[in-house]
Amino acid sequence: MAAPRFADAVAKYDEAWMALFGVPYDRTCSFRGGSRFGPRAIREASYNFETYMMDHQRDLRDVAVADLGDTPTFGASTEMVDGVTHMAADVVRAGKIPIVIGGEHSLAPAVVRAFPKDIGVIGIDAHLDFRDSYLSDRWSHACSARRIADHVGVEHVVYIGVRSYSREEREDLERLGLTYVSVFDVHERGIGAALDRALKAINRDKIYLTIDIDGVDPAFAPAVGNPEPFGLAPLQVKKLIGMLAPDLVGMDLNEVSPAWDFGQTSLLAARLIREAIVAIGEARGHLG
């Protein structure tokens, strides 16, 4: 049975300036599986909300968004990366903003590769994801920041909300000069200051945003593959999206594993995607 399209993403592709698609893939999972079911669960959750967004005084139906459905079911991670890059590149070449729903975080570098190398990447993540390889796979979800850095340069990637990394990642980030913002810094100084620091480090006008939903505290988003306490609050992520909206060229939201809660993580994911759609629309003047 085909998954439903994202609520209110009803525009025809040729008329849309934003295109959404899902990547139901979780073959590099290292703890709790099931994020391959994330795209469907998030789409289903999206029907919970009013089309009119009270906080923006805007109707989501005024934004021309197309839902392209899901990618095929991939086998090896290299196959997934090639397939996702190809699909995202078609969207980018058409002059549209891609919004990609995971699936696991391994999809993020695949989407980033569809862009020219002159973009910067902001990540929301509990983990640094800077391993060069994990479980013998260089495209593992645990390597997302490292593979993104391979494309845009390590100086143009910053993950925010980090509260876990390995000893080897610590050594590599110092050796290679990776910047990150810990969740403890965010809680002490605020999300606005954290984003300012990240943007100054990246020093790029065009930004791609990758949201691993485990960056949010598991009290709000328990259905993730690798939950880590002391995380961000949903409103902090909402604020970050709003601040970034004028510069966003694309984004993804990943790692929702819907079997591990009663739907609250999928609801949050759907609401954050809706937030991005309307915030970018406002910033770019694309609202009807």
C-alpha positions in Angstrom: 0.0 0.0 0.0 1.4 3.4 -1.0 2.2 5.8 1.8 0.1 9.0 2.0 1.6 12.2 0.8 2.6 14.8 3.3 -0.5 16.8 4.3 -1.0 19.9 2.2 1.9 19.1 -0.1 -0.5 19.1 -3.0 1.2 21.2 -5.7 2.2 19.6 -9.0 6.0 19.2 -9.3 6.3 21.7 -12.2 4.5 24.3 -10.1 6.2 23.7 -6.8 9.2 25.5 -5.6 9.8 23.0 -2.8 9.8 19.2 -3.2 9.7 16.6 -0.5 10.6 12.9 -0.7 11.2 10.0 1.8 14.1 7.6 2.2 12.9 4.5 4.0 16.4 3.1 4.8 18.0 2.0 8.0 20.4 -0.8 7.1 23.4 0.8 9.0 21.3 0.9 12.3 23.5 0.3 15.3 21.0 0.2 18.2 17.3 0.5 17.8 15.9 -0.2 14.3 12.9 0.9 12.4 13.7 4.3 11.0 12.8 2.9 7.6 9.2 3.3 8.7 9.8 7.0 9.6 8.7 8.6 6.3 5.3 6.9 6.4 4.7 7.7 10.1 5.7 11.3 9.7 3.4 11.7 6.7 0.5 10.1 8.6 1.2 12.4 11.6 1.1 15.5 9.4 -2.7 15.1 9.0 -3.1 15.9 12.7 -2.5 19.7 12.2 -4.7 22.6 11.0 -3.6 23.9 7.6 -3.6 27.3 9.2 -0.5 27.9 11.3 -1.5 30.2 14.2 2.0 31.3 15.1 2.7 32.5 11.6 -0.8 33.6 10.7 -0.3 31.7 7.4 -2.0 28.8 5.7 0.3 26.0 4.6 -1.9 25.4 1.5 -0.6 28.8 0.2 2.9 27.2 -0.1 3.6 25.3 -3.4 5.1 22.0 -2.2 5.1 18.7 -4.0 5.5 15.3 -2.4 7.4 13.0 -4.7 6.9 9.9 -2.6 9.7 7.6 -1.4 12.9 6.4 -3.0 13.1 2.7 -3.9 14.2 0.2 -1.2 18.0 0.1 -1.3 20.4 -2.6 -0.3 24.0 -1.6 0.4 24.6 1.9 1.8 26.6 2.8 -1.4 23.5 2.0 -3.4 21.3 4.2 -1.2 23.8 7.1 -1.4 23.9 7.0 -5.2 20.1 6.8 -5.4 19.4 9.6 -3.0 22.0 11.9 -4.5 20.5 11.3 -8.0 17.0 12.1 -6.8 18.1 15.2 -4.8 20.2 16.4 -7.7 17.1 16.4 -10.0 15.3 18.5 -7.5 18.2 21.0 -7.1 18.7 21.3 -10.9 15.0 22.1 -11.3 15.6 25.1 -9.0 13.5 23.7 -6.1 14.3 23.3 -2.4 14.5 19.6 -1.3 13.1 18.5 2.0 14.0 14.8 2.7 12.5 12.6 5.3 14.4 9.6 6.8 15.2 7.0 7.4 18.6 7.1 9.1 21.1 9.9 9.2 23.2 8.3 6.5 20.9 10.0 3.9 22.2 13.5 4.8 25.6 13.3 3.1 23.8 11.8 0.1 21.6 14.8 -0.2 24.4 17.3 0.4 26.4 15.7 -2.5 23.6 16.9 -4.8 24.6 20.6 -4.1 27.6 22.5 -5.3 30.4 22.6 -2.7 29.8 26.3 -1.8 27.2 25.6 0.8 27.5 25.3 4.6 25.8 22.6 6.7 24.2 23.0 10.1 23.3 19.8 11.9 21.1 19.2 14.9 22.3 16.0 16.5 23.0 14.4 19.9 26.1 12.8 18.4 29.1 14.1 16.6 28.8 11.5 13.8 32.4 12.2 12.8 33.7 8.6 12.6 35.6 7.8 9.4 34.0 4.4 9.4 31.6 2.5 11.7 31.0 -1.3 11.6 33.1 -1.4 8.4 30.8 1.1 6.6 32.0 4.6 5.7 28.4 5.6 4.9 27.1 4.6 8.3 24.7 6.9 10.1 27.6 7.4 12.6 29.7 9.0 9.8 27.3 11.6 8.5 29.3 14.7 9.5 32.5 13.2 8.3 31.1 12.4 4.8 29.4 15.8 4.6 32.8 17.4 5.4 34.3 15.4 2.6 32.1 17.3 0.2 31.9 20.9 1.6 35.1 21.0 3.7 35.3 20.4 7.5 35.4 24.1 8.2 31.9 24.4 6.7 30.1 21.9 8.9 28.8 22.5 12.4 26.6 20.2 14.5 24.6 21.8 17.3 23.3 19.9 20.4 26.1 17.4 20.6 26.4 15.5 23.8 28.2 12.3 22.8 31.3 11.3 20.9 34.0 8.6 20.9 37.6 9.1 22.0 38.6 8.7 18.4 36.2 11.3 17.2 37.5 13.7 19.8 41.0 13.2 18.5 40.0 13.6 14.9 37.9 16.8 15.5 40.9 18.4 17.1 43.3 17.2 14.4 41.0 18.3 11.5 39.5 21.4 13.1 35.9 20.4 13.2 33.7 23.0 15.1 30.6 21.8 17.1 28.3 23.4 19.7 27.6 21.2 22.7 24.1 20.9 24.1 25.5 22.2 27.4 26.6 25.4 25.6 23.1 25.8 24.1 21.4 25.4 27.5 23.8 27.9 29.1 23.8 30.6 26.3 20.6 29.9 24.3 19.9 28.6 20.8 20.4 32.0 19.2 23.9 32.4 20.4 24.7 28.8 19.4 23.5 29.4 15.9 25.4 32.7 15.6 28.6 30.8 16.6 27.9 28.1 14.0 27.2 30.5 11.2 30.3 32.6 11.9 32.4 29.4 11.8 30.8 28.2 8.6 30.9 31.6 6.8 28.7 30.6 4.0 25.6 32.4 2.6 23.7 29.2 1.5 22.9 26.7 4.3 21.7 23.1 4.3 20.1 21.9 7.5 20.1 18.3 8.7 18.0 17.4 11.7 18.7 14.1 13.5 15.6 14.0 15.7 17.8 12.5 18.5 19.2 16.0 19.0 15.9 16.7 20.7 15.7 15.4 24.3 14.2 11.9 24.5 11.5 13.2 26.9 10.1 14.9 23.8 11.3 12.5 21.1 11.8 9.0 22.5 11.4 7.1 19.2 14.9 7.3 17.8 17.6 4.9 17.1 20.2 6.2 19.6 18.5 8.2 22.4 20.7 10.4 24.5 19.5 12.4 27.5 20.0 16.2 28.2 18.9 17.2 24.7 17.4 20.3 23.0 13.8 21.3 23.5 11.4 21.4 20.5 10.9 25.1 20.7 14.7 25.6 20.4 14.7 23.7 17.2 11.7 25.7 15.9 13.5 28.9 16.7 16.6 27.7 14.9 14.6 26.8 11.8 13.0 30.3 11.8 16.4 32.0 12.1 17.9 29.9 9.3 14.9 30.1 6.9 16.2 33.0 4.7 19.4 31.1 3.9 18.1 27.5 3.6 18.7 25.8 0.3 17.5 22.4 1.5 17.0 20.2 4.6 16.4 16.7 5.9 14.9 15.3 9.0 15.8 11.8 10.0 16.0 9.0 12.6 12.4 8.7 13.6 11.9 5.1 14.5 8.1 5.1 15.2 7.8 1.7 16.9 9.5 3.1 20.0 6.8 5.5 21.2 3.1 6.3 20.9 3.5 8.7 18.0 4.8 11.8 19.7 8.2 11.7 17.8 6.5 11.5 14.4 4.2 14.3 15.4 7.1 16.5 16.4 8.9 15.7 13.1 5.9 16.5 11.0 5.4 19.8 12.9 9.1 20.8 12.4 8.8 20.0 8.7 5.7 22.2 8.5 7.6 24.9 10.3 10.4 24.8 7.8 8.0 25.0 4.8 6.1 28.0 6.1 9.2 29.8 7.5 11.1 29.4 4.2 8.0 30.5 2.3 7.8 33.6 4.4 11.5 34.4 4.1 11.5 33.9 0.3 8.2 35.6 -0.5 6.7 32.4 -1.9 3.5 32.5 0.0 0.3 33.0 -2.0 
